[in-house]
Amino acid sequence: MSGLLKLIIVLLSFYLFFRLFTIYIAPLLVKLFIKRVQKMFYNQNPEMNPDSRPKKGKVTIHRMKDKKDNEIPSDLGDYIDYEELKNNQTDNDDKN
């Protein structure tokens, strides 16, 4: 009879341990894990961080350098003018 009582006590203690673990300890571990992953994400993508975004109503102006996109660099090479040639084949050549 004492063996059955020990088994019941052990099973009850395991049940209570896992019950308390899932109620109190597991959520804390999940929160810590999520915060760690979130911190790693914001380190890799700082523009996505809501804390670094400008506040609503605040105006910021970012000036860019004047750059001409159509300007060809001098060291690009020589300009070659190509001519389009017409194909002088007859209809007989096309059928063969």
C-alpha positions in Angstrom: 0.0 0.0 0.0 2.9 2.4 0.7 4.1 1.9 -2.9 0.8 3.1 -4.3 0.8 6.1 -1.9 4.4 7.0 -3.1 3.3 6.8 -6.7 0.2 9.0 -6.1 2.4 11.6 -4.3 5.0 11.6 -7.1 2.4 12.0 -9.8 0.6 14.7 -7.9 3.9 16.6 -7.3 4.8 16.3 -11.0 1.3 17.6 -11.9 1.6 20.6 -9.6 5.2 21.3 -10.8 4.2 21.4 -14.5 1.0 23.3 -13.7 2.9 26.0 -11.9 5.6 26.0 -14.5 3.1 26.6 -17.3 1.3 29.3 -15.4 4.2 31.4 -14.1 7.6 30.4 -15.4 6.9 29.5 -19.1 5.3 32.9 -19.9 8.3 34.7 -18.4 10.7 32.6 -20.5 8.6 33.3 -23.7 8.6 37.1 -23.0 12.4 37.1 -22.5 12.9 35.1 -25.7 10.6 37.5 -27.7 12.4 40.6 -26.3 15.8 39.1 -27.3 14.6 38.2 -30.8 13.0 41.7 -31.2 16.2 43.4 -30.1 18.2 41.4 -32.6 15.7 42.3 -35.3 15.9 46.0 -34.5 19.7 45.9 -34.5 19.6 44.4 -38.0 16.8 46.8 -39.2 17.1 50.1 -37.3 14.6 51.8 -39.7 11.9 49.5 -38.5 12.3 50.5 -34.8 9.2 52.4 -33.7 11.3 54.3 -31.1 13.6 55.8 -33.8 10.7 56.8 -36.2 9.9 60.5 -36.2 6.9 61.5 -34.1 3.6 62.4 -35.7 3.5 66.1 -36.8 7.3 66.5 -36.7 8.8 67.6 -40.1 12.2 66.6 -41.1 14.0 67.5 -44.4 16.8 65.4 -45.8 18.8 67.2 -48.5 20.5 65.2 -51.2 23.5 66.2 -53.2 22.8 67.6 -56.7 23.8 64.7 -59.0 23.3 64.6 -62.8 22.2 61.2 -63.8 22.6 61.7 -67.5 26.3 62.8 -67.3 28.6 60.3 -69.1 32.0 59.8 -67.4 35.0 60.8 -69.5 36.8 57.5 -69.0 33.8 55.4 -70.4 35.3 54.8 -73.8 34.8 55.8 -77.4 31.5 56.3 -79.0 30.7 54.0 -81.9 28.0 54.8 -84.4 26.3 51.7 -85.8 24.4 51.5 -89.0 21.4 49.3 -89.6 22.0 47.0 -92.6 19.1 45.6 -94.7 18.9 42.0 -95.5 19.1 41.5 -99.3 17.5 38.1 -99.5 14.9 37.2 -102.1 11.7 35.3 -101.5 13.2 32.2 -103.1 15.9 32.1 -100.4 13.3 32.3 -97.6 11.4 29.2 -98.9 14.4 26.9 -99.0 
